[in-house]
Amino acid sequence: MAKGTVTYNEDSIRSLDWREHIRMRPGMYIGKLGDGSSADDGIYVLLKEVIDNSIDEYVMGFGKTIEIIISDHRVEVRDYGRGIPLGKVVDCVSKINTGGKYDSAAFQKSVGLNGVGTKAVNALSTYFKVQSFRDGKTKLAEFTRGDKTTDPRMSKSGEKNGTYITFEPDGKVFKNFHFRPQYIENQIWNYAFLNAGLTIVFNGQKYRSENGLKDLLAKKTKEENLRYPVIHLKGDDIEIALSHSDQYGEEYYSFVNGQYTTQGGTHLQAFREAVVETVRKFYGKQYDVQDIRNGIVAAVSVRVQEPVFESQTKTKLGSLNVAPKGPSMRQFVSDFIKQRLDNYLHRNKEVADALEKRIKQSERERKEIAGIKKLANERAKKANLHNKKLRDCRIHLDDKHNGKGEDRRPETMIFITEGDSASGSITKARDVQTQAVFSLRGKPLNCFSLTKKIVYENEEFNLLQHALNIEDGLDGLRYQKIIVATDADVDGMHIRLLLLTFFLQFFPDLVRQGHVFILETPLFRVRNKKETIYCYNEEEKQQAMEKLGSKPEITRFKGLGEISPDEFGQFIGEDIRLEPVLLDDETNTKKLLTFYMGKNTSTRQEFIIDRLRVEKDLVEEAV
């Protein structure tokens, strides 16, 4: 046998129990792990898996209220459905492929069909408790990382029927995690919009919708930003709401059986195609697809028997049919849109006129930049983008995955930096497989209130959109995370604002879909001869000084260029700290940009001066 050859025999074959397999390969069950800074991080998937079961009870006609409490790292969910059959409480949360949803008569159009959800929550939690209340009796069980710790007998109870689950995600799996209330609120609102009449109480606040997807669009958009009132159409197993705004891009919220399919799928593709076909037929004109969809704001929800998703996290629908022997998804959605949307436009002339006016506006703008666009593409090629401005990575979000080995596409990210020193440090420290670096030259243009024409006329913006591959929308986006990495000084903050203005003005979908982040880098390095501690704020610096004792050496980093590549590697690896750029539903983007990036006003000047004073005080304290 050659030296170093690995022996492969019967002893090499292992059988893992359900807990070991979930903990060894959590990505198979909940997608990426993360620390809670992204809406699709694992801790929110755990929460969703528990709530989904409660929602399914409501859909089946049992329990009109769900109560959720989240404090620190602990989650509690109580529903008032039928309750898990008492003799199967332990099996339902600890025996893989066990559940009531294999009985299609009981859960015909459920989200969770694989009997995996709560088992994954159990295995990935340091503490997990399940308790069922049913017909005057109760049964509970407690677990640690999937191992049962307590299993008392059934007992009498005066509680209403239902299920109560408590869990604490494992900090060894989800490092430095914490729940962000905004992500949870969005998640809960979606449940409310999709289940009109259901009341969800989250940390004492009630969430309820009476008008379904119409309420969703009303909350997600501002009425003054819409070109016409929301069109709201409902049918058997399908509901849609749509309008157009003055913003660029397309904004969709798609759902299957109450599950938010963030990556869309066959139902959303069918909807997009059907809207184009219906609009063209109604106006009798072959309007360009881009002109019809530009500025669209829409939500679509379908109910499907035995849905097939492209992953356990259920973010993309793969089903081609509405039911095993039913019509195709494309036909089902297309027939509904062609009939109901066409009827609506015939009956509402003002809406039809406003829609066509928006389409013609997009058409004019597209034709206006057609010539410039061609020249801009040629300039991008001559600039040798991938060798000069962009230090690319080897894996990209839009790569086709062959299913072999670990899928690292969700890990892809691009750092947008200022100056050669900062980009050089990150480039030397990065993971060349998944991390790319784009280097800015000077401050970008303030593009507020400008048209998309400027994106092609301005070299920096043109090269950046080509690097991201978002010229024609997000379908070709090459990186999961777009990370703004600028210095934490006044100039760095200004560049950060200019970049965010660019994204919000021309590619708002990037922000809405959670792709844009700010890189947090340490402000201080505290060290003695034995240990070095990097601190991100004043409080951490004080704690480090106390820990190291005597008089440790303290360095304040004034810019990214001062951080060596070796040090940078520690800040952009597993422990990378990212602050997501979030827009809550109350944010009026136009007003926000007008205040920060519009013409100077005395109010804004006072706002900036006050914060400069705070920054000056912090710097003086640090020194």
Steps between C-alpha positions, in 0.01 A plus 500: 500500500636840405608726781221738604220297337178513701356158587146455368316195637195405708638698795493814286121488469314695768132532579412828669190539710268791416657739753855438383408541136313827552780645713772382262318625188268780621510670160303211349213578736500874565722650230780726618572558867592866550475723805159654432623791288322359190128427476568147373745405775437172677354637823206647305452169318473328839235751605315452171497121533321529833253770392421315175344218702280747685399666172405164352265447795333835430466420128326175596254705709643462850624788716465867408790630713873425515711646781876555453751622758864557410743627762877491473573155350174330596187441291152397620212419265148408622215419265141398569458230239416138566826423678735215408340162583635440851639156435713633212638820651854365541504322163388813312801699614764229521428224250594594144231468231225496759204738488134549419559661163555176315124460532393720207141498621607685813747744341429520126674832438753520777848653491675234705471159338831332578474440875834674557433856623461473877758221514757742355397764754538244779841375387639853454382637836671489837152488653180379335164444664178378343166487680164399359162578652216282381155429643580581862838324504859605432830337403841665495859406430832686523819454299858624474646490147247232413568284805191450717554624856150483651198298391231504770172318464181660376312707755176691531484860377250784491676667203337545161599254228816580309877467490768692689863487384803668656853489362840664533723476188842346563768769524761248385316466168379860462802696615445847651136488392217725603148545368424824318142613578457654154553168323262326738234769456520463121468125538197535725332762280530263204323230699225749586456621141474145371253392764238775521322486833788337689634691801869465587621652826875564496648628826166649592428672166217377276543433128187447293383554142149507357581561131787260436747593229336838448608588854847363426559739210348787696756439775798432273443807281378855550174594332650824368773298325252284304381597154156345551302329781597142586328240282388220731369173352405178680401157373505138608854431627640822353520866608687788341553870564690733268573860410784707351722756670751757376792289620728300274500122499242241595375433853331166572373315804415141414351227719406132482268353761584794725876457457694810388694378198775761499658347190173474312454191286254370243201693640678836488642437155151408378362821653764720334437342162121519533504871588702575185269295278186653649626859471609455139165350403298765685676796336552321169870596498819296530647706782848392605511264799729737692265794447199306629677371811710804588368648824258213567416426864315174542415213732381156395387211717399151390385186678648179364444134584823327598734786397855418396764752611858516379637478855392412852478873584218532241607835353446399136209303356593225259153351442391516138139405579239633743417144605641156410240458224399864468578776249851639454594791723553718192154418365330545838650844565476611136128416470423690820699811405377513141139486608493698826762766424359557152149541645630742762672722244188510282290607800749757637601734218693741726718217626554370147602847379739549794660160437559572132642843584754334731593248229553777244719691746723194541508458123620860447771466764618167357528638148674812628786300648520232228791668317682595819458146630682351202793739540508436875525126445792552265672725755456234767676244282785738420542576869590133541257492793586159639873573528513863615192624683385157611696228674248228438434178688464154347147412615199717413138512606377447144721193440314176432550254785541138397396364838844355570674616813419802716310782331688818590302739280310648799840597649599722205566866576661806347673772702470852358803691628653847467865539407777258410628434853166377635419293193854359506471383860162335442617342175798335673291381795185383319374151416555493123225243460212717623625855567548765229628857534392805298717809538350848471698788361411809699153592616206382289256750351195605701237349269191603697211611273700410187372255238650162419677660208768614745583137589635449149662843468688473831793258473505394866127418505515328163788277606337423834171389344696281258698346786175416679332396172176683586459709186181312406378412848602272785460168319871507411631639831845349553536540879269423791635788710609846385715644778588868524845515661597864564690676776310597813580870453309789341625427147427130539149571624441732205611233251274254678203735457580556133510125434176438687338781302610328178347168608177651633456726198559247222509151652274512809434125470855439623414668830146365528618143446770533765813493285669822624713516815749726678829342611579557864872512574664548839571852621761392754772243549584432864800273567778398731782253444272197537167594345337730241134604514320692224218727615214643298387767745598683816331249730693207351822702534441557872427130553819403314710742709361350821566147378861562394581710805803727564551735206422327171589656167193664340482579128211683340450410134419815302450325169476158340839553335666496844386143562750244373387213275575248775275690738231557237471125452357476851228758427366361173503130587260294709462777757428776247272769642248642256230758554212443256355802320132477590198695387198448719150529361460849643802637315423738214807455280440818302473716811800324654723569200368856466602573858848348484596551137281785371573871510638628828247614755552656840340193662745261338795726578404501868458120489850450354668753733348334808634160394840639410522629854423152630766350268754762611434421866544126437829556323630721779398240758675225306820701472 
